[in-house]
């Protein structure tokens, strides 16, 4: 959809309807889009496009590769994106673009985890996402999404699910789960061993102690979309 929204060769009817222009990359490639869609779909772009001085003039993104930005536009318009090795490679190191993408993932997490793009994320990207406190999803659903991601990676890379998820699982906040949810997770985990037994044991230990969470505050911290559970009050470092 980046092409539909975006390039000057499109039909005049489409070009007349767009109201924001980006000059992207060193060559300042013109990419056109619709302000109302971008601001409603992405908090970072909403902030960027809300400044009065940005209302009319083209926005210059000289540090972003055009093909990468078009991939972002495509996703914002369609909830799908066509990636290739070239686009994935140039995305690394684009700090501002990474921040924009993370802000979008945080605002639409439950929709994002259902996409093919989520299943194709790299381990590094998944680690970055799981560090966020602002994900708009409950931890149970997030764990299920990560498990599906690990199974896809296992099939593609011919590695075990445990191996694929090894660097990612530490970012899951098992302490947020209730005892019944932990029990269910243990049963599911018997099938693929995605989560180390030690991690599950530590979560049970936190339930038993009901204290001492300060040392592991990042794993006790509720995310924006975490549902309220009775046990979380004594586990939450903010409520002692």
N, C-alpha and C positions, 0 to 999 in steps of 0.2 A: 504493500500500500504506500510505501515511501515513494514509489514511482507515480502512483495515482495522485497523491497529495503533492508530489514533490518536484518534478522537473519541468523545465520550460517547454518541452516538446509536447506536453499534454494539450488536450482540447481547450479552446478558449473559455468554454463555460466553466471548467474546473478552475482555471487560473484566475478568473474574475471572482470566484468565491473565496479564494484564500486571502488571508489578511495578515500573514506574518511571513517574513523572508529571513532565512539564515544564509550567511556567507561562510561556507565551511571549508576548512583545510587551507593549506598554503595557496592553492589556486583560487580560493574563495568561490567555490562552486555554489551556485544558487539552489537552495532547496526551499520549497514553498509548503506551507501547511495552514491549518485552521486554528487560530488562537483559542477558540472556545473548547475545542477538543483537547488540545495539549494541556491547557490549564486545568481541565476537569479530570484528566487521566494521570497527571504527574505533578506531585507537589513541588518538585524542584523546578520544573518548567513554569509552574504557576508563579513561583517567586520571581523567576527570571523575567517573565513577561508582564509582571504587574507594575514594574517601575514606570513612571510617566515618561521617562526619556526613552524607554524601549517600545513605546506604543506605535511609533511610525517607522523609525529607522530600522534597517536590516540589522540583525544580530550577528556579530562576527564571532565565529568559533574556529579560530585559526589553528588551535591545538588539537582538533578532532579530525580524524579521517572521514571524508564524506561517506564512504561505504559503511562505516560503523554507525554514523549518525542516521543514515537511511534505514539501517536495521532497527534502530531504536524507534524511529518514526513508524516503520512497518508494524512493529509490535503494538505501539500505542493505538494504531488504527484498527488492527485486526485481531489482537491477542495471539498472534502467531508471528514467527520470524523465520526467515530463511538464512541460515548461517553456513559459512564455509570456513576452512582453515585460515584463509587470509583474513577474514573479518575477525575471527576469534583471536588471532595473533596481534593484530593492531589494537585491539581493545585493551590489552595489557599496557599499563603505564599511563593510560588516559584517566588521571585521577578525578578530574571534574566530571567526566562522563560516568565513571564508576559511582560517584556520589549521587548523580542524577538517577542512575539505574537503581541504586539501593533505596533511594527515597521512594521511587515508584513501587518497588517490591514491598517496602514497608507499608505503603498505603493500600495495596491491593493484594496482600499476601495470600488470602484464601483462593483468589482467582489464579494467581501466578503459579501456585503449586500444582495446579491441574493442567498446566500447559506442557507441551513437548519440550519447550525451551528449558523448563526447570529440570526435567529429567536428563538434559544434556549438559548441565552445568559442570564445570571442572571442580575438583576437590577444593582448590583455593577459593573459588567463588562461593562454594557452599560454606566453607569455614567462615568467610567474611559475613555472609548472611546470618549465620547462626550466632554470631557475636552480638547482633543487634537486639536491643531491648524494645524496639519499636515495631516488631513484626505484628501484624494484625491477624493473629491466628492463635488458637489454643495449642498447648504443647502436645497434647495427644494427637491432634491432626498433623502437627508439624513432624512428629516422630514417624507417623505413617507415611507422610510424603517423602521423608528422607529414606525410609526403608524401600519405597518404590524406586527412588533414585539409585540406591545401592544395588538393587536387583537388576536394573537396566545396565548399570555400569559393569556388573558381574558378567552379564551375558555378552556385552560388547567387548570387554577387555579380557575375558576368559580368566577372571580372578574370582576368589571367593567373595561373598557378600561381606564377610567380616573384614577381609583385606581392603576392599574398596572403601568401606566406611570407617576404617581405623582412625584416620586423622580428623574425621567429621563428628563422630559420636561424642567426643568430649564437649562439644558445643551444645548438646541436647541437655535440657534442664530437667532431669529425672526427679529431682526433689520437689518439683511442682505437682507431680502426680499424686493422686490419693492412693491409699493402700490397695483398694480394689483395682485401680487402674494399673498399679505396679504388678499386681498378680496377673492380670491379663497380659501385660507386656512380657512378663517372664514366660508365659505359655507360648506367645507368638515368637519369642526369641529362640525357643528350642528348635524351631524349624530352620533358622539360618544363622544363628549365633552372631547377629549383627552387633549386639551390645555385649561387651565383656561382662562376665559374671561379677567382677570386682566393682564395676560401675553400678550394677543393680544392688549389690550388697551395701554400697555406700549410701544409696538412696534409702534403703531400709534402715540403715543406721541413723540417718537424720530423723526418720519418723520415731525411732526408739528414744533418741536423746531429746528431741524437741528443743535443742539449744546448740550453741557453739557454731551457728551458721556463719558467723562473721568471716571465718577463714575461707569459706566457699561462697561468698556473697553473690558472685556472678551467676552461680548455678541455682541460687535461691531467688534471685531477682525475677519478679513477674515481668512478662513481656506485655506490650500494650493490649494484645488480644487474649491474654490468659484469663480463663474463666475462674470465678471465685470458688475456692474450696475451703472447707472448714479447717483443715489442718494447716493451711498456708499462713494463718496469722502468727503462730509461734515460730514458723520457719522463716518468715520474712524478717530480715535484719532491721526493718524500719519499725517493727512492732515487737518490742521486748518487754 
